[in-house]
Amino acid sequence: MAQVTLRISGYVYTVGCEDGQEGHLQAMADEVEQRITQIKALGGQSGEARLLLLAALLMADELHDLKTELAQAGAPAAPAPDPALAAQNNTAAPQAPATAHPASAALAAGLDQLIARLRSVLAETGG
């Protein structure tokens, strides 16, 4: 298991990760740092734990928006009902079930893993 030293908001954290994942972990820390910088720019400085919480909430909001976007983009358009057929049967034409594109499921799973890792880091730091 590899150990990575991360600097976030002026604090140093040593975090374990799988061998070969050090760069990825550093990139995630950089994302957290960017959110903290945004919060500080708005005047939201009130302690390490609060900054990390607000950064996590910003990232969760972004994740939610991405999942919503993926769900909408991945669902195929339902075929338009045939008005003549619907009138003949006196019922609405059936709609095809919406299914997500396989890539969107993989991306959503990756985003869920990112959240789990962030929660793990916060738990290790007492945040």
Backbone as JSON, one array per atom type, in Angstrom:
{
  "sequence": "MAQVTLRISGYVYTVGCEDGQEGHLQAMADEVEQRITQIKALGGQSGEARLLLLAALLMADELHDLKTELAQAGAPAAPAPDPALAAQNNTAAPQAPATAHPASAALAAGLDQLIARLRSVLAETGG",
  "N": [[0.85, -1.17, 0.0], [0.58, 2.17, -0.86], [1.71, 5.34, 0.41], [0.6, 8.64, 0.54], [1.36, 12.01, 0.78], [-0.6, 14.71, 1.32], [-1.42, 18.11, 0.78], [-3.78, 20.19, 1.92], [-5.56, 23.06, 2.07], [-3.55, 24.24, 3.58], [-3.0, 22.36, 5.51], [-1.43, 19.25, 6.31], [-1.82, 15.97, 5.22], [-1.42, 12.52, 5.54], [-2.14, 9.85, 3.57], [-3.24, 6.59, 2.84], [-3.15, 4.53, -0.1], [-3.92, 2.43, -2.94], [-1.17, 0.89, -4.61], [0.18, 2.7, -7.3], [-1.92, 4.45, -7.51], [-1.33, 6.92, -6.6], [-1.02, 9.37, -8.03], [-3.63, 9.79, -8.88], [-4.95, 10.09, -6.43], [-3.7, 12.44, -5.55], [-4.67, 14.18, -7.5], [-7.39, 14.17, -6.82], [-7.2, 15.39, -4.32], [-6.34, 17.88, -5.15], [-8.66, 18.76, -6.4], [-10.34, 19.03, -4.18], [-8.95, 21.05, -2.86], [-9.3, 23.14, -4.69], [-12.05, 23.64, -4.38], [-12.08, 24.51, -1.74], [-10.6, 26.83, -1.97], [-12.41, 28.32, -3.5], [-14.46, 28.63, -1.61], [-13.15, 30.09, 0.39], [-12.71, 32.42, -1.03], [-15.2, 33.49, -1.03], [-15.4, 34.37, 1.47], [-15.76, 32.47, 3.39], [-14.36, 31.38, 5.77], [-13.86, 29.36, 8.42], [-12.56, 27.46, 10.03], [-10.89, 24.27, 9.8], [-12.36, 21.77, 9.64], [-14.93, 22.66, 8.96], [-14.45, 23.93, 6.49], [-13.64, 21.7, 4.98], [-16.0, 20.23, 5.09], [-17.79, 21.96, 3.71], [-16.52, 21.98, 1.21], [-16.85, 19.3, 0.53], [-19.63, 19.22, 0.34], [-20.04, 20.96, -1.83], [-18.82, 19.43, -3.83], [-20.46, 17.18, -3.76], [-22.83, 18.31, -4.62], [-22.11, 18.99, -7.25], [-21.68, 16.4, -8.2], [-24.25, 15.34, -7.99], [-25.57, 16.95, -9.89], [-24.2, 16.1, -12.21], [-24.92, 13.38, -12.29], [-27.66, 13.62, -12.7], [-27.66, 14.9, -15.18], [-26.42, 12.88, -16.72], [-28.32, 10.85, -16.51], [-30.44, 11.98, -17.88], [-29.29, 12.41, -20.4], [-28.55, 9.85, -21.12], [-30.82, 8.33, -21.39], [-32.79, 6.9, -23.85], [-34.85, 8.49, -26.28], [-38.31, 8.11, -26.09], [-40.36, 6.36, -28.41], [-42.54, 8.19, -30.52], [-46.01, 8.16, -29.91], [-48.36, 6.51, -32.03], [-50.85, 8.33, -33.32], [-53.13, 7.47, -34.77], [-53.31, 4.74, -34.21], [-53.64, 4.84, -31.45], [-56.12, 6.12, -31.3], [-57.72, 4.24, -32.57], [-57.6, 2.07, -30.81], [-58.5, 3.28, -28.59], [-56.78, 3.91, -26.58], [-53.7, 5.01, -25.14], [-50.63, 4.8, -26.93], [-48.17, 2.35, -26.07], [-45.21, 3.12, -24.22], [-41.69, 2.89, -24.69], [-39.49, 1.42, -22.26], [-37.28, 3.5, -20.41], [-33.82, 3.32, -20.63], [-30.55, 3.53, -19.31], [-27.51, 4.58, -20.85], [-24.73, 2.34, -21.16], [-22.2, 3.47, -20.57], [-22.83, 5.63, -18.95], [-23.63, 4.42, -16.6], [-21.24, 3.31, -15.74], [-19.73, 5.62, -15.33], [-21.22, 6.84, -13.31], [-20.83, 4.94, -11.3], [-18.09, 5.26, -10.91], [-18.08, 7.88, -9.93], [-19.46, 7.48, -7.57], [-17.54, 5.95, -6.22], [-15.59, 7.89, -5.89], [-16.85, 9.6, -4.07], [-17.0, 7.85, -1.89], [-14.28, 7.52, -1.33], [-13.62, 10.14, -0.62], [-15.17, 10.44, 1.67], [-13.86, 8.57, 3.25], [-11.34, 9.76, 3.55], [-12.1, 12.04, 4.96], [-13.06, 10.82, 7.27], [-10.73, 9.7, 8.29], [-9.35, 11.95, 8.96], [-10.81, 13.01, 10.94], [-12.83, 14.67, 10.21]],
  "CA": [[0.0, 0.0, 0.0], [1.35, 3.4, -0.96], [1.34, 6.45, 1.28], [0.69, 9.91, -0.16], [1.22, 13.18, 1.64], [-1.42, 15.72, 0.64], [-1.56, 19.4, 1.44], [-5.09, 20.77, 1.62], [-5.87, 24.25, 2.88], [-2.46, 24.49, 4.5], [-2.81, 21.23, 6.41], [-0.79, 18.1, 5.68], [-2.47, 14.7, 5.52], [-0.82, 11.33, 4.94], [-3.25, 8.97, 3.26], [-2.86, 5.37, 2.14], [-3.9, 4.2, -1.3], [-3.36, 1.31, -3.68], [0.0, 1.21, -5.41], [-0.14, 3.21, -8.63], [-3.03, 5.39, -7.43], [-0.85, 8.13, -5.94], [-1.35, 10.53, -8.86], [-5.09, 9.97, -8.84], [-5.27, 10.63, -5.12], [-3.25, 13.83, -5.54], [-5.62, 14.92, -8.33], [-8.61, 14.36, -6.02], [-6.88, 16.4, -3.3], [-6.33, 19.16, -5.85], [-10.06, 19.14, -6.59], [-10.82, 19.51, -2.88], [-8.28, 22.34, -2.64], [-9.97, 24.14, -5.54], [-13.33, 24.0, -3.76], [-11.79, 25.28, -0.53], [-10.2, 28.16, -2.45], [-13.66, 29.01, -3.86], [-15.17, 28.97, -0.36], [-12.4, 31.17, 1.04], [-12.91, 33.64, -1.82], [-16.5, 34.02, -0.65], [-15.32, 34.8, 2.86], [-16.24, 31.39, 4.24], [-13.29, 30.74, 6.53], [-14.24, 29.17, 9.81], [-12.01, 26.23, 10.58], [-10.56, 23.2, 8.86], [-13.45, 20.81, 9.46], [-16.04, 23.31, 8.24], [-14.03, 24.1, 5.1], [-13.7, 20.4, 4.33], [-17.42, 19.9, 4.94], [-18.35, 22.77, 2.63], [-15.95, 21.49, -0.04], [-17.52, 18.03, 0.24], [-20.99, 19.53, -0.1], [-19.94, 21.49, -3.19], [-18.53, 18.32, -4.73], [-21.66, 16.34, -3.8], [-23.78, 19.02, -5.47], [-21.64, 18.8, -8.62], [-21.92, 15.0, -8.52], [-25.7, 15.21, -8.19], [-25.89, 17.55, -11.19], [-23.67, 15.22, -13.25], [-25.75, 12.18, -12.36], [-28.92, 14.02, -13.32], [-27.35, 15.13, -16.59], [-26.18, 11.58, -17.34], [-29.58, 10.12, -16.59], [-31.23, 12.59, -18.94], [-28.62, 12.22, -21.69], [-28.42, 8.43, -21.43], [-32.12, 7.69, -21.65], [-33.22, 7.11, -25.23], [-36.16, 9.11, -26.45], [-39.37, 7.14, -26.32], [-40.97, 6.58, -29.71], [-43.77, 8.96, -30.49], [-47.16, 7.28, -30.09], [-49.07, 6.64, -33.31], [-52.19, 8.82, -32.96], [-54.18, 6.68, -35.4], [-53.4, 3.5, -33.46], [-54.19, 5.17, -30.14], [-57.55, 6.42, -31.47], [-58.39, 2.99, -32.92], [-57.69, 1.23, -29.6], [-58.99, 4.15, -27.53], [-55.78, 3.91, -25.51], [-52.43, 5.62, -25.53], [-49.64, 3.83, -27.37], [-47.2, 2.08, -25.0], [-43.91, 3.78, -24.33], [-40.55, 2.01, -24.41], [-38.85, 1.78, -20.99], [-36.04, 4.27, -20.54], [-32.63, 2.65, -20.09], [-29.37, 4.4, -19.37], [-26.37, 4.14, -21.65], [-23.78, 1.64, -20.28], [-21.12, 4.36, -20.12], [-23.3, 6.49, -17.85], [-23.61, 3.61, -15.38], [-19.84, 3.2, -15.32], [-19.32, 6.93, -14.8], [-21.9, 7.01, -12.02], [-20.14, 4.08, -10.33], [-16.83, 5.92, -10.6], [-18.37, 9.03, -9.09], [-19.78, 6.94, -6.24], [-16.27, 5.57, -5.61], [-14.95, 9.13, -5.5], [-17.51, 10.03, -2.83], [-16.59, 6.93, -0.82], [-12.9, 7.85, -0.97], [-13.64, 11.43, 0.08], [-15.68, 10.17, 3.02], [-12.81, 7.87, 3.96], [-10.34, 10.75, 3.92], [-12.68, 12.88, 6.01], [-13.13, 10.03, 8.49], [-9.37, 9.54, 8.8], [-8.87, 13.24, 9.49], [-11.69, 13.46, 12.01], [-13.75, 15.67, 9.66]],
  "C": [[0.89, 1.24, 0.0], [0.84, 4.43, 0.03], [1.56, 7.74, 0.5], [0.51, 11.02, 0.86], [0.54, 14.27, 0.83], [-1.44, 17.0, 1.46], [-2.87, 20.02, 0.96], [-5.35, 21.89, 2.6], [-4.8, 24.51, 3.94], [-2.19, 23.39, 5.5], [-2.23, 20.05, 5.64], [-1.47, 16.83, 6.17], [-1.68, 13.59, 4.83], [-1.93, 10.3, 4.79], [-2.72, 7.75, 2.51], [-3.73, 5.16, 0.92], [-3.25, 2.99, -1.96], [-2.15, 1.78, -4.46], [-0.42, 1.63, -6.81], [-1.25, 4.24, -8.64], [-2.62, 6.74, -6.84], [-1.22, 9.39, -6.73], [-2.84, 10.84, -8.84], [-5.53, 10.59, -7.52], [-4.87, 12.09, -5.01], [-4.21, 14.7, -6.37], [-6.93, 15.17, -7.59], [-8.38, 15.42, -4.95], [-6.85, 17.79, -3.93], [-7.74, 19.67, -6.1], [-10.64, 19.7, -5.29], [-10.24, 20.89, -2.6], [-8.94, 23.45, -3.46], [-11.29, 24.59, -4.91], [-13.1, 24.85, -2.52], [-11.37, 26.69, -0.92], [-11.44, 28.97, -2.84], [-14.4, 29.48, -2.61], [-14.48, 30.14, 0.33], [-12.59, 32.49, 0.29], [-14.25, 34.3, -1.5], [-16.54, 34.48, 0.8], [-15.76, 33.73, 3.84], [-15.13, 30.66, 4.97], [-13.71, 30.59, 7.98], [-13.75, 27.84, 10.36], [-11.87, 25.14, 9.54], [-11.73, 22.26, 8.59], [-14.6, 21.41, 8.66], [-15.69, 23.52, 6.78], [-14.11, 22.78, 4.34], [-15.15, 19.96, 4.11], [-18.03, 20.66, 3.78], [-17.81, 22.34, 1.27], [-16.62, 20.18, -0.45], [-18.94, 18.27, -0.26], [-21.01, 20.11, -1.51], [-19.72, 20.35, -4.19], [-19.74, 17.39, -4.85], [-22.72, 16.99, -4.68], [-23.4, 18.86, -6.94], [-21.91, 17.36, -9.08], [-23.4, 14.76, -8.81], [-26.09, 15.75, -9.55], [-25.4, 16.68, -12.34], [-24.5, 13.96, -13.41], [-27.08, 12.49, -13.03], [-28.74, 14.22, -14.81], [-27.17, 13.81, -17.33], [-27.48, 10.81, -17.51], [-30.43, 10.67, -17.73], [-30.62, 12.35, -20.31], [-28.59, 10.76, -22.1], [-29.71, 7.74, -21.77], [-32.54, 7.96, -23.09], [-34.61, 7.72, -25.26], [-37.19, 8.02, -26.74], [-39.98, 7.41, -27.7], [-42.28, 7.34, -29.57], [-44.95, 8.02, -30.7], [-47.84, 7.56, -31.43], [-50.5, 7.07, -32.99], [-53.32, 7.98, -33.55], [-54.41, 5.38, -34.62], [-54.03, 3.75, -32.09], [-55.69, 5.43, -30.24], [-58.33, 5.14, -31.76], [-58.6, 2.13, -31.68], [-58.3, 1.98, -28.43], [-58.07, 4.11, -26.32], [-54.54, 4.61, -26.03], [-51.48, 4.5, -25.95], [-48.63, 3.6, -26.25], [-45.87, 2.76, -25.28], [-42.83, 2.76, -23.99], [-39.94, 2.4, -23.07], [-37.55, 2.52, -21.24], [-34.9, 3.48, -19.9], [-31.44, 3.56, -20.28], [-28.31, 3.76, -20.25], [-25.37, 3.46, -20.73], [-22.65, 2.52, -19.77], [-21.57, 5.24, -18.96], [-23.32, 5.71, -16.54], [-22.19, 3.48, -14.84], [-19.35, 4.5, -14.72], [-19.96, 7.18, -13.44], [-21.23, 6.16, -10.94], [-18.8, 4.69, -9.93], [-17.02, 7.12, -9.69], [-18.73, 8.58, -7.67], [-18.51, 6.52, -5.5], [-15.53, 6.81, -5.12], [-15.55, 9.65, -4.19], [-17.06, 9.16, -1.67], [-15.16, 7.24, -0.38], [-12.84, 9.16, -0.21], [-14.14, 11.24, 1.51], [-14.63, 9.48, 3.87], [-11.74, 8.84, 4.43], [-10.85, 11.62, 5.04], [-12.74, 12.11, 7.33], [-11.75, 9.88, 9.12], [-8.86, 10.83, 9.45], [-9.77, 13.76, 10.61], [-12.69, 14.49, 11.54], [-15.06, 15.11, 9.54]]
}
